[in-house]
Amino acid sequence: MSATQIPTTMKALITQANNTSKVQDVPVPTTEDDEVLVRTVAVALNPVDWKFIDFFNIPGTIVGCDVAGKVVKVGKNVTNVAVGDNVASFVHGGIKPDLGSHAQYVKAAGELVWKIPDGSITLEEAATISCGLYTGVQALFHPKRLGLVEPPQKVSGEQWVFIYGGSSSLGLYGINLAHLAGYKVVTVASPRNFELVKSYGADAVFDYKDPSVVDKIKGVTHNTLHHVYDTISSPSSQILSIKALAPGPGTVITVTVVTEEAKKLRHEDVHIEHTVIYSALGREYPFIDGLRPAEPADRAHMAHFLKSLPQFVKDKLIRPNPVKLWEEGLESIPDGLQYLKDGKNSGEKLVIRVD
């Protein structure tokens, strides 16, 4: 498809001044030399989508982070994908009027787009991968986060990683990635999801509500646990994560702000830090503490991993989240976001087919 066949306007889910969102006609994004334009086929919904509407509302911006579709335009500096390729990617929705996944066309950084191998997974499945997987890659393998051995390399010997919230989207990808790198994985989840998390590579799973869960984690890991990825990051999960650590150095990576209770509980050898996946986009971005600077090293790390992702998917070493198809069309997204907000989703990723 040539650029002349791309329309000038599109439909997109736009944030409103009253902390809601609705579908409106807006201009199709223009792209830079290092970007691609994707015609959207499917989008996945994430809790951050409704949080940007409710708590960080910038009226007139496009909602959404995860997208899968077909490339219709490629910047001159992009070499990893071509027009006509089926791809998926992650963008920072909710901050700009021309950037967000819940739209008929989405622009994305070329090196942060990955090509979906022919005959591997569906576009609906691919839509689940980017945000959840990218966050796991950053949390587990970035040298300034947990710094674990990164696939396709594998760790030597028996080393344990604790992933809190194993049946969440982030949890399933965290388990998958740590298992792929050769780590032993212990996690917590609701009993109804025990078999699900085991199918993604968990070696041991316990009920997060079990009063003796910390003792059980220490028992199965032989009290050798030094790495934790907390994919829920509530006050209680941060405290449990710290308590599960073995004596000596330890690192806990969270996906929300570290609580004061967690800071007080940790001993001097324990490092607990909040990772923000938006830094992997390599551009400055707004956050609750103000405008954060660009992190080129974070983008370079993610771009490097994504070079291996298509083969991992083709070889079925990376598995998409179980898909829960929602109603079709952008207009159905607000109801899907409310479903997430109400806490009704478990062990599945909400996906909406746009085209």
N, C-alpha and C positions, 0 to 999 in steps of 0.2 A: 504494500500500500504506500503510495506516495503522500507527501505532506499535503498536496492539493485535495486529496480525498478526505482529509480530516475536517470535521465540521468546526465552525467557529464558536459554537455554544454547546453546552452539555447540561445534563441534570446532575446535581450533587446535593448531599445532605449538608445543610449550612446551619451553623450556630446562630441562635437568636438572642436578642437582648434580655429576654425573660428566662434565660437558662433552659431553653428548649432547643429543638432542632427541627428543620423541615426541608423538604426537597424544593430546590429552586433552580432556575436556569441561570448559569454563570458562564463566563468565557472558558473555553478549553485552555489549559495551561500552555504557556510557551516554554520551550526547553532550551537549556544551555548546551554547550559543546560536550560536556561530560555527563549529560543526562539522556534518558530515553523516555518516550511517551508510550504508555500501555493502555490499550482498550480493555477495560475491566470486564472480566467474566464472572469472578466470584470474589467476595470479601469475607474475612473472618471478623468476628466481634470480640473486643477485649474490654475488660473492666476500665482500662484507662480511657476508653472512648467516652463513656458516660461521665467519668470523673472530670474530663476536660470540659464537658458541657455544664456540669453542676458546680464545680469548684474553681475552674480556671478559665472561665468563659471569655472568649474574645469574639464578639459578634461578627458575623460575616466570613467566618473561616470554615474550611471543609473538614468534616469529622473523619476519623478513621486512620488506621495504621497498616493493616495487612491487606494485600491485594495479590490476585493472580489473574493473568490475562495474556493478551497477545501484543507483542511489540509492533507499533505502527510508525514509529519515528526514532531514529538513532542519531545522537550527536556525533560530530566528526572525531571526537577523541575516544569514543566507546568502541572496544574491540571484542568484548566477550559475548555479545549477543547481536542478533541481526533482525531486521524487519521480518515479521512472520513467526518468530520464535515464541513459544509459550514460556512465560516466565512468572516468577513471583518475587515480591520484595516487601520491604518495610519502610514506611515514611512517617514523618512526624505530623500527624493530623491535629487540627484544632488550634493552629497558631498562625496560619496564613490563608489568604483567600484563594490561592492557587495550589495548595499543597495539602493532600489528604486522600485517603483511599476510598472513601464512600462516595464515589463519583463514577461517571461513565468513562472518563479518561483520567489517568494518574501519571504524573511525572515522578521519576525517581533517579537517584544517582546510578549511573551505569555500572560501576564496579560493585554496587551493593544489590544488584539484581542477579538472580541466578536462573539459569535455564533449566526447565523441567525436562528430563530425558523422555524421549518418545516411548510410549508404552509402559511407563513406570507407574505414575499415580495420576489421579484426576486433578483438574484445576481446582475443584472444591477442596480436595485434600491438600493440595499445594498451598492454598490460601491460609491454612492453619499453621504453616511451618514458620514463617519469617519472624514475627515478634517473639514468640515463645522460644524458638531455637536461637535467635540472635542473642537474646538475654542470657540463655544458658551458656552459650559460647563465651560471652564476655565474663560472666560470673565465674565460670569454672576454669577457663584457660588463659585469660588475660594475665600477663605477668604481675600486674598491680592489683589483681583480685585474688582468687585462690591460687592461680599460677600452676594448675595441674598439667600433667603431660597431655599434649594435644594430639588428637587423631590426625593422621593415621598411625602415629606413634602410640606405643602402649607402655604403661607403667610396669616396672619390674617388681616382683614380690607381691605380697598381699597388703594393699592399702585401702582403707575404708573412707568413704564419703557419705555424709548424712545429708539427705535431701528432705527438708520439711515440706509437706504438702505434695506428696507423690502423685496424686490423681489430678492435680490441677494441670492446666496446659503447660505452664512453666515447669512443673514437677515432672511430667512425663518426658519432656525434652531433656531436662536435667539428668534424669535416670538414664535415658537413651544415650546421651553424650558421655556420661561418666562410665557407663558400661562399655561403650565403644572404645574408650581409652584404657580399658583393662582394670578399672577400679572395682572394688566390691562396694555395693551400694546398699545402705540401710535407709528406709524411709518410713513415714507415718502417713496413714490415710484412714478413711472410714472402712470398716470391714467389708462393705459391699464392693469396694474397689481393690481389695487385696489381689485378686487374680489379674486384674488389669495392670497394676503396677509391676507385678512379677513378669508379665508378658513383655514389658518394655525393658527388663533387665535388672530389676531390684532383686537382691539376694536375700534380704530380710525386710519384712514389713510388720509394723505394729499399729495398733489403734491409738490415735493421737489423744484420745480421751482416757486411756488406761492410766490410772494413778501411778503405776509402776513402770511407765514407758521409759523413763530415763535409765532405770536399772536394767531394763531389757536391752536397750541400745548399748549400754556399757558392756553387758554380758556377751552379746553376739559379736561385738567388735573387739572383745578382749581388752577393753578400756584403752584402745589405741587410736581413738578418733581425734583428728586434728583439723579436719576440713568440713565445713558446713555451708550448704546453700539453702537459705530459708526463702522459699518461693511464696510464702504467705506473708510473713513479716509483720504479724500482729504483735502487740505487746507480749502476749503469752507464748507465741511461737519463738520470739527472740530469746525469751528467758529459758525456754526448754532447750533451745539450740545451744546456748552457752553451758547449761548444766550437763549436756550430753558429752561435752568435750573431755578428753583425757587430760591428766596433768601435763604441764609444760606448754609450749607454744601452741596456739590455735587461731584459726581465722574463721569468722562467720561473715558471709556475704548476704545482705538483705536486698529486697527490691522496693522497700519503702524506707522512710527516714528512721534511723536508729533511735529507739526510745531512751529516755533518761534512766528508766529502770534497768534496761539492758547495760547501759554504760556503767552503772553503779555495781551491777552484779559481776561483771567480768573481772578477772584478776589481771595483773600487769602484763602477763605473757599472751593475753588474748586480744586479738585485733578484730573489731567488728566494723563493717563499712557498708554503706548503701551504694549499690551500683545503679547507674541510670543508662538505659540502653540508648537514649537519644544521643549520648556522646559518641556513639559509633557512627553517627551520620557525618561527623567531622565538621560540623558548623556550630556556631554559637546558638544557644537555645534558651528560652525562658523556663525558669523553674520557680518553685515556691520561695527560694531565697534570692531571686533576682535573675539577671541574665548571666548565664554561664558561658565561658569561653569555648571556642572550638578546640577539639581534641584530635588533631590529625593522627596521632599514634593509635587511638582507639579505632578510627576508621580503617587505617592500614591493617590492623590486626583482624578486623572483621572481613575485609576484602580478601585477605590471604586465606582465611578459612573457607570462604564461599567458593573459592576455586575448586575445592575438593567436594563441595556439597552435592553437585549433580551426580557424581559417581557413587557417593554414599547412598543417595536416594535410589539410583539405578540398581545397586547391589542389595537394596533393602536393609542397609545398615542403619539408616535413619528412617524412622516410621512417622507418618503424620499422625496427629491426634485423631481419635475417633470423631467423625463428623456428625453433627446434628443439623440437618438442613432446616432452615427457617423458611418462612414464606418468601417467595421471589420478589425482587424489586427493591429499590432504594427506600420506597415508602414504608416498608416493613421493618426497617432497621430500628427506629425508636422503640417499637414494641420488643424487639430482641434485646436492646440495651436495658430496658426495664426488667426483662426476664433475668438478665445477669445481675442487675442491681438488687433484685429481690432475693438473690442467692439460690435460685432454683436450678442452676446448672451444675452438673457434677460428672466428671469423667468424660466429657464430650466438649467439642468446640462448636459454637454456633457459627454457621456459614450461610451466607445469602448469595444466591445467584443473581447477578445484576443483568447479564446479557444472556 
